Structures are given as C-alpha cells and as structure tokens.
Amino acid sequence: MNATLAEYAARGWSLKPVLAGQKRPTTKGWPDREFGPADFADGLNIAIRLGKHSRDLVDCDVDCEEAIELAPLYLPQTAFIAAGMALGLPLLEAKNTVESALRSANRR
C-alpha cells in the first residue's frame, strides 16, 4: 500500500484513511486534515477527496455494460481509464477534460 500512497500523493491527490467496507472517512476533522503514510495502518483503505482538493480529480462511475462500452467514446484516455476500466473505476483529472472530450468526439 505504501507504493500506492506514494503514487497518489505524488499526483497531488488529497488522501484520507477509510475503514475497510466503509464509503467515507470517519476520522474527526478529516476534511481539513492532511494525512500521511503513517496514518494508513493495516485494515484501512485509501479514499481520495475529489475535486479542487485533488487537482480537480473526477471519478466516473462506469458500472454497467452500456457505460463501459461508451466510455472510450466520451471520456479522454488516461492511465486510470485504461487500468481502471476493468475495475469499473475510471478516474481522470478534469482540467481541460471537457475540451479534450469534445475534440475526441468531433474526430469520430
């Protein structure tokens, strides 16, 4: 998990520890607190605070066959789309994404 934490932190993403099986952080004051590798003990998952806190990161929920089929047509190619599609978890940084998606759609 340390390699994953280091990679996500290097991308400038705001990382939050989450208990396994939970969907949101429960640590008091989590929205304003910065967490480091020492805060992610065994049994904790990594949550990423999306939006302006993480370089305008967006999570595109692509969890049905139709969405998976259409995603490459409408979402710009990123490392996370390529790797995450199998998991149904494409992530992309939204800066200039709308313009990129429109250019891509117009080429088809």
PyMOL commands that set and color helices and strands:
alter all, ss='L'
color gray80, all
select helices_A, chain A and resi 2-10+37-39+52-54+65-74+79-87+97-106
alter helices_A, ss='H'
color red, helices_A
select strands_A, chain A and resi 14-19+44-49+57-59+91-93
alter strands_A, ss='S'
color yellow, strands_A
deselect
rebuild
show_as cartoon
